[in-house]
Amino acid sequence: MPELADDEVYLVDLLGAKAIDTDGNPLGEVTGFSDNRAQHLVEIKTAQGKKVLLPFIHPILQKIDEKNHLIVFDPPLGFFNEI
């Protein structure tokens, strides 16, 4: 596969990454990606086993830490409370 710029990643490399919110609270594990024609979506499996689709866009996507296999999100208020 082609070399990427420093600010680019292959989505497949993010599978299995831990997802946390901006306060460091765990959201779950990245289990997949999809596309709804408007944006990419990340599938997160919560500790309760539920699968959540979250837009994979800024400002929801805050940081990708490839070294620690970690993604930081700022999900909409209450989004994970109902899961």
C-alpha atoms as a printed R data frame, in Angstrom:
   type eleno elety resid chain resno       x      y      z
1  ATOM     1    CA   MET     A     1   0.000  0.000  0.000
2  ATOM     2    CA   PRO     A     2   1.217  3.527 -0.680
3  ATOM     3    CA   GLU     A     3   3.102  5.494  1.957
4  ATOM     4    CA   LEU     A     4   0.926  7.942  3.874
5  ATOM     5    CA   ALA     A     5   1.555 11.501  4.969
6  ATOM     6    CA   ASP     A     6   2.209 12.059  8.680
7  ATOM     7    CA   ASP     A     7  -1.404 13.116  9.276
8  ATOM     8    CA   GLU     A     8  -2.992 10.167  7.397
9  ATOM     9    CA   VAL     A     9  -3.907  6.632  8.484
10 ATOM    10    CA   TYR     A    10  -5.410  3.567  6.910
11 ATOM    11    CA   LEU     A    11  -8.736  2.854  8.609
12 ATOM    12    CA   VAL     A    12  -7.934 -0.860  8.751
13 ATOM    13    CA   ASP     A    13  -5.003 -0.028 11.032
14 ATOM    14    CA   LEU     A    14  -7.453  1.423 13.573
15 ATOM    15    CA   LEU     A    15  -9.490 -1.762 14.017
16 ATOM    16    CA   GLY     A    16  -9.272 -2.926 17.619
17 ATOM    17    CA   ALA     A    17  -8.254  0.515 18.880
18 ATOM    18    CA   LYS     A    18  -9.613  1.639 22.232
19 ATOM    19    CA   ALA     A    19 -12.109  4.489 21.982
20 ATOM    20    CA   ILE     A    20 -12.274  7.013 24.815
21 ATOM    21    CA   ASP     A    21 -13.947 10.365 25.342
22 ATOM    22    CA   THR     A    22 -12.120 13.634 25.985
23 ATOM    23    CA   ASP     A    23 -12.263 13.006 29.754
24 ATOM    24    CA   GLY     A    24 -10.535  9.623 29.341
25 ATOM    25    CA   ASN     A    25 -13.675  7.561 29.934
26 ATOM    26    CA   PRO     A    26 -13.805  4.355 27.877
27 ATOM    27    CA   LEU     A    27 -16.369  4.232 25.083
28 ATOM    28    CA   GLY     A    28 -15.443  0.810 23.712
29 ATOM    29    CA   GLU     A    29 -13.422 -0.769 20.930
30 ATOM    30    CA   VAL     A    30 -13.327  0.126 17.239
31 ATOM    31    CA   THR     A    31 -14.766 -2.837 15.348
32 ATOM    32    CA   GLY     A    32 -15.442 -1.412 11.904
33 ATOM    33    CA   PHE     A    33 -16.077  1.478  9.562
34 ATOM    34    CA   SER     A    34 -18.814  2.278  7.082
35 ATOM    35    CA   ASP     A    35 -19.901  5.126  4.865
36 ATOM    36    CA   ASN     A    36 -23.359  6.677  4.629
37 ATOM    37    CA   ARG     A    37 -22.440  8.710  1.537
38 ATOM    38    CA   ALA     A    38 -22.254 11.873  3.641
39 ATOM    39    CA   GLN     A    39 -19.432 10.827  5.958
40 ATOM    40    CA   HIS     A    40 -17.413  7.945  7.306
41 ATOM    41    CA   LEU     A    41 -18.813  6.219 10.390
42 ATOM    42    CA   VAL     A    42 -16.824  4.353 13.018
43 ATOM    43    CA   GLU     A    43 -18.397  1.316 14.668
44 ATOM    44    CA   ILE     A    44 -17.665  1.112 18.386
45 ATOM    45    CA   LYS     A    45 -18.527 -1.949 20.456
46 ATOM    46    CA   THR     A    46 -19.284 -0.889 24.029
47 ATOM    47    CA   ALA     A    47 -18.444 -2.870 27.163
48 ATOM    48    CA   GLN     A    48 -22.123 -3.896 27.238
49 ATOM    49    CA   GLY     A    49 -21.763 -5.448 23.772
50 ATOM    50    CA   LYS     A    50 -23.810 -2.818 21.930
51 ATOM    51    CA   LYS     A    51 -22.580 -1.491 18.602
52 ATOM    52    CA   VAL     A    52 -22.684  2.255 18.086
53 ATOM    53    CA   LEU     A    53 -22.088  4.136 14.828
54 ATOM    54    CA   LEU     A    54 -20.431  7.475 15.391
55 ATOM    55    CA   PRO     A    55 -19.535 10.001 12.677
56 ATOM    56    CA   PHE     A    56 -15.797  9.813 12.040
57 ATOM    57    CA   ILE     A    57 -15.438 13.561 11.536
58 ATOM    58    CA   HIS     A    58 -13.978 16.589 13.289
59 ATOM    59    CA   PRO     A    59 -14.997 17.897 15.830
60 ATOM    60    CA   ILE     A    60 -16.292 14.503 17.083
61 ATOM    61    CA   LEU     A    61 -12.956 12.872 16.224
62 ATOM    62    CA   GLN     A    62 -10.418 14.598 18.454
63 ATOM    63    CA   LYS     A    63  -7.220 12.573 18.205
64 ATOM    64    CA   ILE     A    64  -5.788  9.376 16.769
65 ATOM    65    CA   ASP     A    65  -2.900  7.953 18.774
66 ATOM    66    CA   GLU     A    66  -1.554  5.192 16.535
67 ATOM    67    CA   LYS     A    67   1.346  4.403 18.860
68 ATOM    68    CA   ASN     A    68  -1.005  3.527 21.753
69 ATOM    69    CA   HIS     A    69  -3.823  2.224 19.499
70 ATOM    70    CA   LEU     A    70  -6.216  4.798 20.959
71 ATOM    71    CA   ILE     A    71  -8.791  7.179 19.494
72 ATOM    72    CA   VAL     A    72 -10.225 10.141 21.400
73 ATOM    73    CA   PHE     A    73 -13.770 11.260 20.587
74 ATOM    74    CA   ASP     A    74 -16.011 14.089 21.740
75 ATOM    75    CA   PRO     A    75 -19.381 12.418 21.119
76 ATOM    76    CA   PRO     A    76 -22.645 14.397 21.191
77 ATOM    77    CA   LEU     A    77 -23.936 14.969 24.726
78 ATOM    78    CA   GLY     A    78 -25.771 11.876 26.008
79 ATOM    79    CA   PHE     A    79 -24.921  9.798 22.942
80 ATOM    80    CA   PHE     A    80 -23.387  6.958 24.938
81 ATOM    81    CA   ASN     A    81 -25.631  7.372 28.004
82 ATOM    82    CA   GLU     A    82 -28.510  5.528 26.329
83 ATOM    83    CA   ILE     A    83 -26.376  2.605 25.189
